[in-house]
Amino acid sequence: MRLSSRLPHGFEPNALTAALARLRREGRAVLDLTGSNPTRCGFVYPEAEICGALSGPTVLSYDPDPQGARSAREAIAAYHGHNLRADDLLLTASTSEGYGLLFKLLGDPGDEVLVPSPSYPLFDWLARLEGLHATPVPSYFHDRWHLDLGALEAAVGPRTRAIVVVNPNNPTGHFLSTTEWTGLTSLCAKSGLALIVDEVFADYALEPPADRLPTALLDLEPPCPVFLLSGLSKVAALPQLKLGWIAVRGPEAAEHREALAFLADQYLSVSAPVQAAAPTLLALAPGIREQVLTRLRANLATLDAALAAQLRLSRLPVEGGWSVLLRRAAVDGDEVCALRLLEQGSTLVHPGSFFDLPGDGHLVLSLLTPEETFQDGLVRTFPYL
Ligand SMILES: Cc1ncc(COP(=O)(O)O)c(C=O)c1O
């Protein structure tokens, strides 16, 4: 039977994933420097409080609101501040689901969204599965990452519906500057586009420049529709609880919220327990985030100490987020290099090409990696770089 043309032609793993599976089958101990699942990184979660919040008596009642439980939305609005109200929010089961709802809201099949690249690789599929096309528009690195506003403007066509940015970006860590924000919102207003801003990593500023935009919510009245995405997966390092949200601002926000609630009403996908627990989970989040931030800073310091003794290797600044980009002399392709590190150094890193980094010479490491693994991984891989 013919399946939807939205699906990939095959589901074969890429060469790196296949090699990793083979080495693990052979019993090889591989150090993973790519882990982004915080529940496997050795953080100490307040287990009793989390489990208690998820098992209170209210979790037994079902009183669905397509926008999400008001008590959860009030807690999220208070977490964000900047005059955000519970009414401005719509709950989702994840940020990915948020993208799906927004692409359904904004586009017809065949329409496109522009995505500054390099960025989060899932956009391509999230757009395709809604019948849209995600068009990458290269950003450039000059001392720090910059959006190419001219290239974005030139890329706007008759079927463009939105621009998607991640603030700070994954994996480059780039925070939008306030100037970039003004340029982006003016371009969207002028071209009739919506602006989708993913701020899942906004709490993780590491080397933030002075002119960064800490959050798009600082702009109380943007000139274009703004949809801000976030969720517990990064805000509280609790991806397994499946709670995300969309904050809606800008012109016609009330109409957009109503349409989003209609879309969400067809699924009602957010579980009652996580909605009931959200106020407690958000109250616990700062303590969890502090552990994550301590880890990110420690691994960055370890990397800098290791790089000090290297002539051929360096790293790019990490304005924020959970990743660091290692720069090396591109004597071979990034994927070939990552395969070599895996086979010869028993260490897994991601090639920059997985995130559409231009050219060769970039490897992506997760700063969330447990400290000892991170340090051992550097010791094992540096001789092969
Ligand atoms: C930029 C970005 N947005 C969203 C997500 C996923 O969030 P969720 O688990 O809420 O779907 C990730 C996960 O790594 C991410 O990097």
The ligand as an SDF file (V2000), in Angstrom:
LIG
                    3D

 16 16  0  0  0  0  0  0  0  0999 V2000
   15.6500   23.9980   20.0280 C   0  0  0  0  0  0  0  0  0  0  0  0
   14.8400   22.8860   20.6060 C   0  0  0  0  0  0  0  0  0  0  0  0
   13.5100   22.9980   20.6790 N   0  0  0  0  0  0  0  0  0  0  0  0
   12.7610   22.0130   21.1970 C   0  0  0  0  0  0  0  0  0  0  0  0
   13.3280   20.8560   21.6750 C   0  0  0  0  0  0  0  0  0  0  0  0
   12.4830   19.7290   22.1930 C   0  0  0  0  0  0  0  0  0  0  0  0
   11.6090   20.0970   23.1440 O   0  0  0  0  0  0  0  0  0  0  0  0
   10.4050   19.1220   23.5450 P   0  0  0  0  0  0  0  0  0  0  0  0
   10.9950   17.9890   24.3110 O   0  0  0  0  0  0  0  0  0  0  0  0
    9.5560   20.0000   24.3850 O   0  0  0  0  0  0  0  0  0  0  0  0
    9.7150   18.7030   22.2800 O   0  0  0  0  0  0  0  0  0  0  0  0
   14.7090   20.6830   21.6220 C   0  0  0  0  0  0  0  0  0  0  0  0
   15.3280   19.4500   22.1170 C   0  0  0  0  0  0  0  0  0  0  0  0
   16.5080   19.2790   22.1580 O   0  0  0  0  0  0  0  0  0  0  0  0
   15.4750   21.7210   21.0630 C   0  0  0  0  0  0  0  0  0  0  0  0
   16.8090   21.5920   20.9510 O   0  0  0  0  0  0  0  0  0  0  0  0
  1  2  1  0
  2  3  1  0
  2 15  2  0
  3  4  2  0
  4  5  1  0
  5  6  1  0
  5 12  2  0
  6  7  1  0
  7  8  1  0
  8  9  2  0
  8 10  1  0
  8 11  1  0
 12 13  1  0
 12 15  1  0
 13 14  2  0
 15 16  1  0
M  END
$$$$
